[in-house]
Amino acid sequence: MLRFLTRRTIGAAFILLIVAAVTFFLFFAVPADPARLACGKVCPPETLAQARHNLGLDQPIFVQFVEWLAGIFVGREYEGLGHCPAPCLGYSFVNREPVFETIIDRLPVTLSLTIGASVVFLIFGIGTGIVAALKQGKPLDKIASVSSLVGASVQIYFIGTLAMYFLVFQWQVIERPRYVPLTEDPIGWAYGLMLPWVVLAIIFTANYTRMTRSTMVEQLGEDYVRTARAKGMSGRTVVMRFALRGTLTPLATIFGIDLASLIGGAIITETTFSLQGIGRLSIQSVTNSDLPMLMATVLLAAAAIVVLNVIVDALYAVIDPRVRLS
Amino acid sequence: MTIPSETTAEPATVTASADSGGAPVGRSPGQLMWRRFRRDPTGMASAVIVLFFILVAIGAPLISMLYGKDPYTQYGQERPDLLNEFGYPLGANGGISSEFWFGIEPGLGRDVFMQLVYGIRTSLLIALVATIATTLIGIVIGIVAGYVGGRTDYFIGRVIDVLLSFPSTLFIIAFMPVLENLMVKPDEETPVWLRAASLIIFLTVFGWAALARLLRGNVLSLREREFVEAAKVTGASPARIVFKELLPNLWTPILIQSTLLLPALVTSEAALSFLGVGMIEPTPDWGRMFLRGTEVYTDDITYLMFPGIALLIFVIAFNLLGDSVRDAFDPKIRR
């Protein structure tokens, strides 16, 4: 296990390095000049040159990349702007603060969105999937499969907007989605994010229902399930302890992917519900040509994918004792 | 994953002898697949819907001629009786009338029905070209990685790792302006073809990796099978082995994957347009209708309903079609 984790972590770090390098060189090769942004509207040439020097933009691009990379581990000094402490992902010229602080500021919104929605769609998805598998061919199974088909085909910017229109503006059953920190007001937190959670869950549930159902059907036909039944175990124990365990492996895979894509920026969801999370931040940084901020959001999204990949692979061994990590 | 040749060959004898009743009739796997597909009502129904969408896309100019309107004319701007002073349709339900079947676009006052009909063209064309490109690249790289193996396989595997780790949507949103900066002078307008081409390229670049990985796995297991060994022993060239031995056994996963890829790319394109980096005015496009629809939804929800429902039907039909194609190819998988 330890060897597996070490090897995969090194691999993950390497992938992140490549993603960072590709993004850095592509975006910094752009005519947009961060120094001009930092300098303001009226910008005398001397001040511009000074700003460029302070930000290290007068150096060759490769040196810039190495400095940026070093900043993540040891922090960085910006002349005239101050110190940017250790995980320094650069300095935003639009917000006039280190990028990392803005990310930390916005991350709770995205995490709350992700975690809340995940809880809802995991419970509903797996629950419906189990029921559908046990009632194969019965009306309940048909309803589950039809609704999961529709759910999987729906677009968040469509039903999200519809939900906003009817629930928030027409019938006024719920307030506009907003973010209240969990530590401040747990009920307000859940209430403010309820609508996005449910809408996200409608879309994501479908996948889990389908996957749970098909794997569960397969598992129920396996020898070990038959053995468990033959030993006289109750139906509930067989389903929950044996068949469900075998169902979890493929579910872990898709959950890892979904979780990563949500943490990396639920761009469309946050745009639809006007929530100020990482997704919105990334879009804003594109509009503002805020390259350091954009770099950071790309890197965060890639990190979410890579790290969750490793976690999912390691989880396989925990869930399914037949899996050997090598 | 079971090996396709086995799954298609096995029921071949069963159906052939059961149906013909007397002398066994030889049928190719393709014919068998078609026979099974025809008996699947869901599959046929979804195929009809998909075909309908494609026909509408192809026949858009004809529909425009019969309907007497085009997607570009700003009817609302020309006639004062259609839009109010804020630019919203005066008629009920987004201005739906016998003249404007699906109402009028708020602001510019274009015909919604025509926008929708011509919008299918844009979305389908981009998705179709991207699907074909993605599939071709996926096939070539997947087969090369699986068949050549060794260092090539390792290298391709790592490239796929990196590509699958890229936050593609974010990257496309961020890189689209960059690309335009490089290709278009600041005082010029971005040509429509450039936007379409960039969309196709981006979707392809981030799309092929998954298919290539899947096919590589298939090739790895096929490579060890006797018929490939036999071909090698008889001195068949690598080209012959790839085209005559491997490829015929890979059509099933390829066809299934590309049927599922097309609707995914249609929605990706719509999502990118919704986020403002897709097709540009005045080209009709579903994603841009969504963008406009979400801007005005508090005052005119009708405008959002048409692309929303149309895309929903399209995606459902295509997903069902994909499932039916898979069932027809691989009757062992019964869901």
Interface residues (C-beta under 8 A of the other chain):
Chain A: G11 I15 L16 I18 V19 V22 T23 L26 F27 V30 P31 A32 L149 V150 A152 S153 V154 Q155 Y157 F158 I159 T161 L162 M164 Y165 F169 R213 S214 S261 G264 G265 I267 I268 T271 T272 S282 I283 V286 L294 T297 V298 A301 A302 I305 V306 N309
Chain B: D161 V162 L164 S165 F166 P167 T169 L170 F171 I173 A174 F175 P177 V178 N181 L182 P263 T267 A270 A271 F274 L275 F290 G293 T294 Y297 T298 I301 L304 P307 G308 L311 L312 V315 I316 N319 L320 R335
